[in-house]
Amino acid sequence: MSPLLLTVALVLMAGIAAGLIRVAIGPTPSDRMMAAQLMGTSGIGVILLLAPVLAVPALIDVALIFSLLAAVAVTAFTRRRLTNHGD
Amino acid sequence: MDPVQLLSGAFLLVGGFFFVAGTVGLIRLPDRFSRLHALTKADNVGLGFIVLGLMPMAPDLFYGLKLVLVWLLVVIAGATGAHLIAKRALRGDGEDVR
């Protein structure tokens, strides 16, 4: 079973790498944020797939933290304003 | 190979396929909102299938519940994030390029 898990994890990591293309070419900050969201979701998938392979069940807590932090990152990004010169 | 393992492998492959579809959509689709649509839906479904495929490998019940919890959190965060990004893009505030 673990070769299949590793293969799917590899596909997900290739997806993360391909998402970097969108970060590079933009063109708006929204697109870059979407790519970051893709990386967060794929990263959670990779962690969940690696937990049985490495036999480290605690990795699922890492995935939980990742899912919470991804939500915080998107929210923080959308609260940013262009006209905000205060900070 | 018993049927449960076979089914779990099939779910994992389908999940990987949805992730690939989401990534291709993010790179290839022409405008911002269709990219948002491809990304948020395909990725959450892909993660759901991967969680389904990993379910038989859960060592105990609590682990399985945590798997479902991770997926639920990602779905809620994905939906909220998609709405926030779309609203922000519609208003055009904070965007560098018009």
Backbone of each chain as ProteinMPNN parsed JSONL, in Angstrom:
{"seq_chain_A": "MSPLLLTVALVLMAGIAAGLIRVAIGPTPSDRMMAAQLMGTSGIGVILLLAPVLAVPALIDVALIFSLLAAVAVTAFTRRRLTNHGD", "coords_chain_A": {"N_chain_A": [[0.826, -1.214, 0.0], [2.043, 1.204, 0.664], [3.712, 2.115, -1.51], [1.783, 3.153, -3.298], [0.65, 5.211, -1.744], [2.885, 6.854, -1.506], [3.25, 7.508, -4.179], [0.917, 9.003, -4.793], [1.362, 11.096, -3.018], [3.632, 12.152, -4.185], [2.568, 13.078, -6.607], [0.933, 15.1, -5.615], [2.89, 16.801, -4.573], [4.152, 17.516, -6.933], [2.076, 18.996, -7.953], [2.099, 21.164, -6.162], [4.554, 22.279, -6.877], [3.935, 22.996, -9.515], [2.031, 24.91, -8.984], [3.589, 27.005, -8.229], [4.214, 28.237, -10.587], [1.99, 29.817, -11.127], [2.196, 31.583, -9.013], [4.466, 32.929, -9.82], [3.783, 34.114, -12.34], [1.624, 35.637, -11.762], [-1.388, 37.373, -12.51], [-2.456, 39.144, -10.614], [-2.593, 39.984, -7.055], [-4.556, 38.333, -5.981], [-4.433, 35.974, -7.485], [-1.993, 34.98, -6.72], [-2.502, 34.511, -4.062], [-4.406, 32.527, -4.311], [-2.813, 30.478, -5.332], [-1.237, 30.059, -3.118], [-3.16, 29.061, -1.424], [-3.744, 26.68, -2.728], [-1.305, 25.397, -2.317], [-1.404, 25.107, 0.446], [-3.615, 23.338, 0.775], [-2.716, 21.117, -0.729], [-0.42, 20.542, 0.688], [-1.479, 19.716, 3.139], [-2.71, 17.387, 2.227], [-0.43, 15.9, 1.48], [0.82, 15.574, 3.955], [-1.124, 14.07, 5.324], [-1.045, 11.756, 3.755], [1.544, 10.892, 4.198], [1.587, 10.229, 6.87], [0.639, 7.475, 7.502], [2.641, 6.087, 6.092], [5.129, 6.797, 7.201], [4.554, 5.959, 9.695], [3.884, 7.723, 11.772], [1.587, 8.795, 13.66], [1.054, 11.246, 14.829], [1.381, 13.176, 12.965], [-1.039, 13.95, 11.941], [-2.011, 15.9, 13.593], [-0.357, 17.968, 12.91], [-1.37, 18.405, 10.353], [-3.892, 19.345, 11.015], [-3.233, 21.804, 12.251], [-2.118, 23.065, 10.038], [-4.384, 23.343, 8.405], [-5.856, 25.152, 9.868], [-4.126, 27.368, 9.907], [-3.992, 28.006, 7.202], [-6.518, 29.075, 6.692], [-6.369, 31.367, 8.312], [-4.324, 32.74, 6.999], [-5.453, 33.364, 4.476], [-7.576, 35.005, 5.285], [-6.208, 37.11, 6.535], [-4.856, 38.143, 4.342], [-6.961, 39.111, 2.748], [-7.843, 41.186, 4.273], [-6.03, 43.159, 3.96], [-5.317, 46.438, 2.855], [-4.923, 48.635, 0.078], [-4.81, 51.35, 0.415], [-3.916, 51.697, 2.918], [-1.769, 53.39, 4.659], [-0.793, 53.479, 7.117], [0.847, 51.554, 8.37]], "CA_chain_A": [[0.0, 0.0, 0.0], [2.785, 2.454, 0.82], [4.128, 2.728, -2.78], [0.682, 3.962, -3.839], [0.565, 6.433, -0.943], [4.011, 7.738, -1.862], [3.031, 8.013, -5.532], [-0.065, 10.086, -4.738], [2.025, 12.226, -2.359], [4.526, 12.761, -5.178], [1.717, 13.837, -7.53], [0.526, 16.326, -4.917], [4.042, 17.705, -4.497], [4.312, 18.081, -8.274], [1.063, 20.042, -8.057], [2.596, 22.338, -5.435], [5.602, 22.895, -7.712], [3.292, 23.638, -10.659], [1.355, 26.096, -8.488], [4.56, 28.108, -8.164], [4.155, 28.973, -11.863], [0.966, 30.857, -10.981], [2.754, 32.613, -8.124], [5.454, 33.714, -10.56], [3.241, 34.926, -13.43], [0.599, 36.546, -11.231], [-0.943, 38.766, -12.531], [-2.941, 39.934, -9.478], [-2.33, 39.345, -5.76], [-5.534, 37.267, -5.738], [-3.95, 34.735, -8.083], [-0.907, 34.467, -5.889], [-3.106, 33.973, -2.842], [-5.029, 31.247, -4.672], [-1.741, 29.478, -5.415], [-0.853, 29.74, -1.737], [-4.215, 28.2, -0.893], [-3.509, 25.357, -3.324], [-0.172, 24.784, -1.627], [-1.847, 24.689, 1.765], [-4.445, 22.132, 0.682], [-1.876, 19.998, -1.16], [0.478, 20.205, 1.788], [-2.255, 18.902, 4.089], [-2.849, 16.064, 1.627], [0.859, 15.19, 1.553], [1.049, 15.174, 5.354], [-2.039, 12.97, 5.648], [-0.591, 10.548, 3.069], [2.817, 10.427, 4.756], [1.426, 9.752, 8.248], [0.701, 6.007, 7.597], [3.894, 5.55, 5.539], [6.192, 6.978, 8.193], [4.057, 5.433, 10.977], [3.872, 8.793, 12.775], [0.19, 9.27, 13.673], [0.973, 12.625, 15.317], [1.403, 14.096, 11.821], [-2.384, 14.454, 11.652], [-2.153, 17.159, 14.326], [0.295, 18.965, 12.054], [-2.309, 18.716, 9.282], [-4.935, 20.191, 11.606], [-2.685, 23.155, 12.409], [-1.981, 23.614, 8.688], [-5.676, 23.756, 7.879], [-6.249, 26.38, 10.572], [-3.265, 28.488, 9.504], [-4.335, 28.408, 5.838], [-7.675, 29.964, 6.796], [-5.917, 32.647, 8.86], [-3.528, 33.426, 5.979], [-6.354, 33.947, 3.471], [-8.325, 36.105, 5.895], [-5.291, 38.236, 6.733], [-4.577, 38.721, 3.03], [-8.096, 39.874, 2.232], [-8.059, 42.391, 5.096], [-5.009, 44.141, 3.612], [-5.845, 47.473, 1.978], [-3.888, 49.357, -0.651], [-4.748, 52.727, 0.876], [-3.524, 51.71, 4.318], [-0.377, 53.817, 4.765], [-0.487, 53.611, 8.538], [1.875, 50.67, 8.902]], "C_chain_A": [[0.859, 1.262, 0.0], [3.375, 2.984, -0.492], [3.042, 3.597, -3.403], [0.56, 5.284, -3.09], [1.662, 7.41, -1.334], [3.828, 8.312, -3.259], [2.052, 9.183, -5.528], [0.551, 11.323, -4.077], [2.951, 12.945, -3.339], [3.747, 13.596, -6.185], [1.307, 15.162, -6.897], [1.682, 17.32, -4.833], [4.348, 18.313, -5.859], [3.293, 19.188, -8.502], [1.483, 21.31, -7.339], [3.627, 23.065, -6.284], [4.983, 23.613, -8.898], [2.551, 24.896, -10.225], [2.289, 27.287, -8.377], [4.593, 28.902, -9.464], [3.16, 30.118, -11.735], [1.447, 31.95, -10.037], [3.684, 33.517, -8.912], [4.787, 34.628, -11.58], [2.093, 35.809, -12.985], [-0.765, 36.386, -11.861], [-1.428, 39.587, -11.334], [-2.561, 39.236, -8.171], [-3.314, 38.219, -5.459], [-5.046, 35.94, -6.282], [-2.847, 34.125, -7.232], [-1.466, 33.857, -4.61], [-3.775, 32.64, -3.129], [-3.976, 30.155, -4.757], [-1.284, 29.074, -4.021], [-1.877, 28.82, -1.095], [-4.071, 26.775, -1.427], [-2.375, 24.638, -2.609], [-0.569, 24.318, -0.245], [-2.641, 23.399, 1.705], [-3.61, 20.926, 0.279], [-0.929, 19.566, -0.049], [-0.22, 19.366, 2.84], [-2.415, 17.488, 3.548], [-1.565, 15.256, 1.741], [1.103, 14.698, 2.971], [0.164, 13.995, 5.729], [-1.586, 11.672, 5.005], [0.683, 9.996, 3.691], [2.661, 9.851, 6.155], [1.41, 8.221, 8.338], [2.026, 5.431, 7.098], [5.012, 5.629, 6.565], [5.814, 6.408, 9.549], [4.189, 6.461, 12.093], [2.452, 9.348, 12.823], [0.055, 10.722, 14.118], [0.982, 13.623, 14.164], [0.019, 14.657, 11.526], [-2.657, 15.735, 12.435], [-1.483, 18.289, 13.562], [-0.658, 19.387, 10.932], [-3.435, 19.609, 9.793], [-4.458, 21.636, 11.74], [-2.553, 23.826, 11.044], [-3.313, 24.135, 8.185], [-6.161, 25.027, 8.578], [-5.44, 27.572, 10.093], [-3.579, 28.954, 8.086], [-5.514, 29.369, 5.853], [-7.249, 31.343, 7.301], [-5.156, 33.441, 7.807], [-4.428, 34.096, 4.953], [-7.096, 35.141, 4.049], [-7.432, 37.327, 6.075], [-4.998, 38.924, 5.41], [-5.73, 39.592, 2.563], [-8.393, 41.095, 3.082], [-7.062, 43.49, 4.738], [-5.605, 45.162, 2.648], [-4.698, 48.24, 1.332], [-3.695, 50.759, -0.082], [-4.249, 52.844, 2.305], [-2.042, 52.079, 4.433], [0.083, 53.856, 6.219], [0.661, 52.742, 9.003], [2.842, 50.169, 7.846]], "O_chain_A": [[0.473, 2.275, -0.583], [3.54, 4.198, -0.614], [3.333, 4.65, -3.969], [0.389, 6.341, -3.697], [1.431, 8.611, -1.477], [4.197, 9.459, -3.515], [2.293, 10.213, -6.158], [0.306, 12.451, -4.504], [3.049, 14.172, -3.335], [4.184, 14.677, -6.579], [1.328, 16.208, -7.546], [1.489, 18.524, -4.998], [4.751, 19.472, -5.951], [3.588, 20.192, -9.152], [1.255, 22.411, -7.838], [3.599, 24.29, -6.408], [5.424, 24.701, -9.267], [2.446, 25.849, -10.998], [1.852, 28.437, -8.423], [4.948, 30.08, -9.47], [3.428, 31.24, -12.167], [1.137, 33.124, -10.242], [3.699, 34.731, -8.706], [5.163, 35.794, -11.694], [1.631, 36.65, -13.755], [-1.306, 35.285, -11.758], [-0.857, 40.643, -11.061], [-2.246, 38.047, -8.168], [-2.968, 37.259, -4.769], [-5.212, 34.9, -5.644], [-2.781, 32.909, -7.05], [-0.982, 32.831, -4.131], [-3.728, 31.725, -2.306], [-4.207, 29.032, -4.309], [-0.983, 27.908, -3.765], [-1.532, 27.921, -0.328], [-4.248, 25.799, -0.698], [-2.455, 23.442, -2.328], [-0.132, 23.258, 0.203], [-2.39, 22.471, 2.475], [-3.755, 19.845, 0.851], [-0.669, 18.376, 0.133], [0.359, 18.421, 3.376], [-2.281, 16.511, 4.285], [-1.6, 14.068, 2.06], [1.533, 13.564, 3.181], [0.616, 13.042, 6.363], [-1.713, 10.604, 5.604], [0.891, 8.783, 3.716], [3.503, 9.067, 6.594], [2.117, 7.682, 9.19], [2.49, 4.411, 7.608], [5.748, 4.665, 6.777], [6.642, 6.369, 10.459], [4.558, 6.125, 13.218], [2.142, 10.288, 12.091], [-0.95, 11.366, 13.818], [0.632, 14.788, 14.353], [-0.096, 15.725, 10.925], [-3.446, 16.57, 11.994], [-1.966, 19.421, 13.558], [-0.748, 20.568, 10.596], [-3.879, 20.52, 9.094], [-5.177, 22.573, 11.391], [-2.84, 25.014, 10.904], [-3.388, 25.222, 7.613], [-6.8, 25.876, 7.957], [-5.984, 28.658, 9.893], [-3.457, 30.14, 7.781], [-5.523, 30.36, 5.123], [-7.705, 32.365, 6.788], [-5.307, 34.66, 7.713], [-4.21, 35.253, 4.592], [-7.235, 36.171, 3.388], [-7.851, 38.451, 5.798], [-4.903, 40.15, 5.355], [-5.513, 40.686, 2.042], [-9.137, 41.971, 2.641], [-7.227, 44.633, 5.164], [-6.324, 44.789, 1.721], [-3.653, 48.466, 1.942], [-2.588, 51.297, -0.084], [-4.162, 53.944, 2.851], [-1.168, 51.22, 4.322], [1.222, 54.225, 6.507], [1.386, 53.12, 9.923], [3.761, 49.413, 8.16]]}, "seq_chain_B": "MDPVQLLSGAFLLVGGFFFVAGTVGLIRLPDRFSRLHALTKADNVGLGFIVLGLMPMAPDLFYGLKLVLVWLLVVIAGATGAHLIAKRALRGDGEDVR", "coords_chain_B": {"N_chain_B": [[-5.271, -9.243, -2.553], [-7.531, -7.469, -0.626], [-11.01, -6.381, -0.95], [-11.504, -3.954, 0.443], [-9.034, -2.688, 0.624], [-8.529, -2.357, -2.071], [-10.579, -0.6, -2.815], [-9.882, 1.586, -1.248], [-7.433, 2.239, -2.403], [-8.359, 2.998, -4.945], [-9.872, 5.277, -4.254], [-7.808, 6.936, -3.368], [-6.387, 7.323, -5.734], [-8.326, 8.658, -7.276], [-8.556, 10.962, -5.738], [-5.979, 12.051, -6.095], [-6.19, 12.561, -8.833], [-8.156, 14.597, -8.848], [-6.774, 16.607, -7.539], [-4.748, 17.092, -9.407], [-6.361, 18.037, -11.474], [-7.315, 20.413, -10.324], [-4.929, 21.852, -10.075], [-4.095, 22.077, -12.749], [-6.248, 23.576, -13.673], [-5.843, 25.931, -12.203], [-3.543, 26.884, -13.402], [-4.1, 27.017, -16.147], [-6.616, 28.204, -16.747], [-8.447, 31.056, -18.034], [-9.376, 33.514, -16.639], [-9.582, 35.285, -13.454], [-11.767, 34.513, -11.815], [-12.674, 32.085, -12.805], [-10.445, 30.599, -12.328], [-10.425, 30.643, -9.557], [-12.728, 29.186, -9.081], [-12.023, 26.645, -10.163], [-9.881, 25.965, -8.517], [-10.826, 26.022, -5.757], [-12.974, 24.197, -5.668], [-12.129, 21.733, -6.91], [-9.87, 21.055, -5.401], [-10.828, 20.709, -2.778], [-12.571, 18.562, -3.104], [-10.731, 16.659, -3.966], [-9.113, 16.391, -1.673], [-11.054, 15.375, 0.012], [-11.531, 12.853, -1.14], [-9.028, 11.698, -0.742], [-8.941, 11.594, 2.034], [-11.061, 9.792, 2.423], [-9.898, 7.548, 1.231], [-7.793, 7.109, 2.971], [-9.046, 6.348, 5.235], [-9.485, 3.484, 5.893], [-6.95, 2.868, 6.85], [-6.688, 3.981, 9.285], [-5.52, 3.864, 12.594], [-7.078, 3.917, 14.978], [-10.394, 4.812, 16.188], [-10.508, 7.498, 16.924], [-8.5, 8.646, 15.408], [-9.589, 8.397, 12.848], [-11.779, 10.123, 13.133], [-10.394, 12.512, 13.431], [-9.273, 12.744, 10.901], [-11.594, 13.256, 9.379], [-12.247, 15.662, 10.578], [-10.118, 17.303, 9.802], [-10.659, 17.457, 7.072], [-13.176, 18.722, 7.109], [-12.492, 21.209, 8.228], [-10.811, 22.184, 6.221], [-12.609, 22.399, 4.122], [-14.43, 24.324, 5.101], [-12.688, 26.482, 5.495], [-11.781, 26.782, 2.886], [-14.137, 27.489, 1.47], [-14.831, 29.9, 2.767], [-12.514, 31.404, 2.273], [-12.558, 31.5, -0.525], [-14.843, 33.059, -0.981], [-14.04, 35.445, 0.264], [-11.797, 36.184, -1.27], [-12.979, 36.467, -3.795], [-14.8, 38.549, -3.317], [-13.094, 40.61, -2.669], [-11.674, 40.837, -5.039], [-13.714, 41.624, -6.753], [-14.449, 44.135, -5.736], [-12.09, 45.344, -6.188], [-10.272, 46.444, -4.454], [-7.093, 46.997, -3.101], [-5.819, 45.659, -5.103], [-3.015, 45.34, -7.211], [-2.834, 45.404, -9.969], [-4.972, 46.557, -12.447]], "CA_chain_B": [[-5.681, -7.895, -2.126], [-8.955, -7.511, -0.276], [-11.772, -5.304, -1.591], [-11.409, -2.67, 1.15], [-7.774, -2.06, 0.208], [-8.69, -1.985, -3.475], [-11.431, 0.586, -2.837], [-9.119, 2.698, -0.683], [-6.482, 2.652, -3.435], [-9.092, 3.708, -5.987], [-10.196, 6.609, -3.735], [-6.578, 7.738, -3.348], [-6.065, 7.72, -7.115], [-9.293, 9.677, -7.686], [-8.165, 12.181, -5.053], [-4.83, 12.604, -6.807], [-6.663, 13.104, -10.105], [-8.829, 15.88, -8.626], [-5.742, 17.605, -7.231], [-4.113, 17.46, -10.674], [-7.32, 18.862, -12.207], [-7.314, 21.735, -9.718], [-3.685, 22.56, -10.399], [-4.145, 22.438, -14.17], [-7.196, 24.679, -13.786], [-5.238, 27.163, -11.675], [-2.519, 27.4, -14.313], [-4.517, 27.172, -17.535], [-7.871, 28.916, -17.002], [-8.121, 32.414, -18.483], [-9.534, 34.667, -15.755], [-9.407, 35.11, -12.028], [-12.873, 33.844, -11.124], [-12.708, 30.669, -13.185], [-9.346, 29.949, -11.594], [-10.888, 30.464, -8.177], [-13.701, 28.096, -9.124], [-11.308, 25.379, -10.354], [-9.039, 25.67, -7.36], [-11.503, 25.741, -4.485], [-13.814, 23.0, -5.701], [-11.393, 20.502, -7.222], [-8.948, 20.688, -4.323], [-11.535, 20.188, -1.614], [-13.042, 17.215, -3.433], [-9.563, 15.785, -3.971], [-8.739, 16.086, -0.289], [-12.093, 14.5, 0.551], [-11.293, 11.484, -1.611], [-7.828, 11.168, -0.087], [-9.339, 11.253, 3.406], [-11.825, 8.541, 2.319], [-8.982, 6.459, 0.943], [-6.937, 6.845, 4.13], [-9.874, 5.932, 6.372], [-9.238, 2.109, 6.373], [-5.636, 2.732, 7.471], [-6.69, 4.647, 10.588], [-5.258, 2.892, 13.667], [-8.206, 3.856, 15.908], [-11.561, 5.617, 15.816], [-10.201, 8.908, 17.129], [-7.713, 9.077, 14.247], [-10.533, 8.577, 11.743], [-12.537, 11.35, 13.377], [-9.502, 13.64, 13.162], [-9.19, 12.856, 9.44], [-12.801, 13.943, 8.934], [-12.178, 17.032, 11.086], [-9.206, 18.046, 8.918], [-11.349, 17.744, 5.804], [-14.215, 19.721, 7.36], [-11.837, 22.504, 8.407], [-10.327, 22.657, 4.929], [-13.764, 22.802, 3.318], [-14.95, 25.598, 5.614], [-11.695, 27.513, 5.206], [-11.753, 26.995, 1.438], [-15.328, 28.237, 1.051], [-14.708, 31.268, 3.273], [-11.435, 32.063, 1.554], [-12.975, 31.772, -1.9], [-15.758, 34.204, -0.96], [-13.29, 36.662, 0.599], [-10.95, 36.558, -2.399], [-13.841, 36.925, -4.881], [-15.352, 39.854, -2.959], [-12.004, 41.568, -2.747], [-11.357, 41.056, -6.449], [-14.822, 42.369, -7.358], [-14.339, 45.527, -5.31], [-10.864, 45.879, -6.753], [-9.433, 47.167, -3.498], [-5.86, 46.318, -2.753], [-5.209, 44.991, -6.246], [-1.961, 46.143, -7.819], [-3.056, 45.512, -11.411], [-6.391, 46.657, -12.751]], "C_chain_B": [[-7.177, -7.884, -1.816], [-9.69, -6.272, -0.796], [-11.651, -3.957, -0.885], [-10.152, -1.921, 0.714], [-7.86, -1.559, -1.227], [-9.477, -0.682, -3.588], [-10.663, 1.795, -2.331], [-8.08, 3.196, -1.687], [-7.157, 3.433, -4.543], [-9.432, 5.119, -5.532], [-8.969, 7.509, -3.746], [-6.237, 8.228, -4.754], [-7.02, 8.805, -7.602], [-8.95, 11.016, -7.026], [-6.981, 12.852, -5.736], [-5.239, 13.226, -8.131], [-7.323, 14.469, -9.909], [-7.822, 16.977, -8.294], [-5.052, 18.069, -8.514], [-5.038, 18.371, -11.47], [-7.334, 20.281, -11.649], [-6.077, 22.527, -10.084], [-3.665, 22.992, -11.857], [-5.091, 23.608, -14.381], [-6.585, 25.986, -13.32], [-4.244, 27.751, -12.671], [-3.122, 27.787, -15.662], [-5.724, 28.073, -17.738], [-7.612, 30.405, -17.195], [-8.286, 33.515, -17.435], [-9.616, 34.251, -14.291], [-10.507, 34.26, -11.395], [-12.991, 32.385, -11.536], [-11.565, 29.911, -12.515], [-9.751, 29.669, -10.166], [-11.838, 29.281, -8.095], [-12.99, 26.75, -9.227], [-10.581, 24.986, -9.078], [-9.848, 25.211, -6.16], [-12.308, 24.45, -4.546], [-12.981, 21.74, -5.878], [-10.513, 20.078, -6.059], [-9.681, 20.098, -3.13], [-12.089, 18.805, -1.876], [-11.871, 16.234, -3.423], [-9.143, 15.401, -2.575], [-9.771, 15.173, 0.36], [-11.878, 13.06, 0.133], [-10.064, 10.877, -0.944], [-8.139, 10.77, 1.346], [-10.136, 9.959, 3.408], [-10.896, 7.35, 2.102], [-8.105, 6.096, 2.124], [-7.714, 6.26, 5.299], [-9.609, 4.479, 6.821], [-7.897, 1.927, 7.068], [-5.582, 3.381, 8.846], [-6.496, 3.616, 11.699], [-6.398, 2.797, 14.68], [-9.3, 4.828, 15.467], [-11.267, 7.107, 15.885], [-9.425, 9.477, 15.942], [-8.622, 9.331, 13.045], [-11.342, 9.847, 11.888], [-11.686, 12.577, 13.074], [-9.344, 13.857, 11.665], [-10.389, 13.632, 8.904], [-12.763, 15.408, 9.357], [-11.259, 17.887, 10.21], [-9.925, 18.424, 7.633], [-12.411, 18.825, 5.995], [-13.603, 21.115, 7.492], [-11.381, 23.061, 7.068], [-11.491, 23.118, 4.064], [-14.295, 24.152, 3.77], [-13.988, 26.731, 5.27], [-11.663, 27.819, 3.711], [-12.934, 27.815, 0.967], [-15.224, 29.685, 1.5], [-13.654, 32.039, 2.495], [-11.836, 32.417, 0.141], [-13.895, 32.984, -1.941], [-15.001, 35.496, -0.694], [-12.471, 37.135, -0.594], [-11.817, 37.119, -3.534], [-14.386, 38.309, -4.578], [-14.302, 40.94, -3.118], [-11.664, 41.879, -4.204], [-12.455, 41.851, -7.134], [-14.737, 43.837, -7.004], [-13.101, 46.179, -5.899], [-10.015, 46.614, -5.746], [-8.211, 46.334, -3.132], [-5.195, 45.614, -3.914], [-4.167, 45.908, -6.878], [-2.267, 46.42, -9.289], [-4.546, 45.573, -11.673], [-6.697, 45.964, -14.066]], "O_chain_B": [[-7.992, -8.253, -2.662], [-9.071, -5.239, -1.052], [-11.69, -2.917, -1.542], [-10.175, -0.715, 0.469], [-7.345, -0.493, -1.564], [-9.109, 0.219, -4.342], [-10.763, 2.888, -2.89], [-7.861, 4.4, -1.82], [-6.607, 4.418, -5.035], [-9.305, 6.065, -6.309], [-9.057, 8.689, -4.085], [-5.853, 9.381, -4.949], [-6.6, 9.758, -8.257], [-9.036, 12.069, -7.658], [-6.974, 14.067, -5.933], [-4.723, 14.272, -8.523], [-7.093, 15.391, -10.691], [-7.982, 18.126, -8.706], [-4.798, 19.258, -8.702], [-4.592, 19.349, -12.07], [-7.364, 21.247, -12.412], [-6.154, 23.723, -10.368], [-3.275, 24.115, -12.177], [-4.802, 24.52, -15.156], [-6.773, 27.027, -13.95], [-4.115, 28.97, -12.777], [-2.703, 28.777, -16.262], [-5.858, 28.665, -18.809], [-6.685, 30.961, -16.607], [-7.418, 34.383, -17.338], [-9.705, 33.073, -13.943], [-10.237, 33.403, -10.554], [-13.362, 31.537, -10.724], [-11.698, 28.735, -12.178], [-9.464, 28.602, -9.622], [-11.769, 28.476, -7.166], [-13.3, 25.821, -8.481], [-10.651, 23.845, -8.622], [-9.595, 24.141, -5.606], [-12.325, 23.686, -3.581], [-13.102, 20.792, -5.102], [-10.412, 18.89, -5.754], [-9.232, 19.117, -2.536], [-12.086, 17.956, -0.985], [-12.0, 15.113, -2.931], [-8.85, 14.237, -2.304], [-9.423, 14.303, 1.158], [-12.022, 12.145, 0.944], [-10.05, 9.69, -0.618], [-7.666, 9.74, 1.826], [-9.934, 9.11, 4.278], [-11.073, 6.289, 2.7], [-7.712, 4.941, 2.284], [-7.123, 5.738, 6.244], [-9.515, 4.242, 8.025], [-7.705, 0.952, 7.795], [-4.545, 3.341, 9.508], [-7.211, 2.615, 11.752], [-6.667, 1.712, 15.196], [-9.14, 5.566, 14.495], [-11.706, 7.883, 15.036], [-9.644, 10.613, 15.52], [-8.469, 10.317, 12.324], [-11.572, 10.567, 10.915], [-12.181, 13.564, 12.53], [-9.286, 14.995, 11.199], [-10.24, 14.542, 8.088], [-13.185, 16.291, 8.609], [-11.568, 19.04, 9.91], [-9.822, 19.555, 7.159], [-12.545, 19.729, 5.17], [-14.124, 22.084, 6.939], [-11.536, 24.252, 6.798], [-11.378, 24.115, 3.35], [-14.578, 25.024, 2.948], [-14.403, 27.798, 4.817], [-11.533, 28.977, 3.314], [-12.773, 28.732, 0.162], [-15.492, 30.6, 0.721], [-13.871, 33.187, 2.105], [-11.506, 33.496, -0.352], [-13.761, 33.84, -2.816], [-15.264, 36.519, -1.327], [-12.441, 38.326, -0.904], [-11.454, 38.113, -4.163], [-14.439, 39.161, -5.465], [-14.571, 42.029, -3.624], [-11.4, 43.028, -4.561], [-12.168, 42.671, -8.007], [-14.93, 44.698, -7.863], [-13.052, 47.394, -6.09], [-9.11, 47.349, -6.138], [-8.3, 45.131, -2.89], [-4.124, 45.028, -3.751], [-4.405, 47.102, -7.059], [-2.005, 47.51, -9.798], [-5.302, 44.737, -11.178], [-7.849, 45.94, -14.497]]}, "name": "protein", "num_of_chains": 2, "seq": "MSPLLLTVALVLMAGIAAGLIRVAIGPTPSDRMMAAQLMGTSGIGVILLLAPVLAVPALIDVALIFSLLAAVAVTAFTRRRLTNHGDMDPVQLLSGAFLLVGGFFFVAGTVGLIRLPDRFSRLHALTKADNVGLGFIVLGLMPMAPDLFYGLKLVLVWLLVVIAGATGAHLIAKRALRGDGEDVR"}
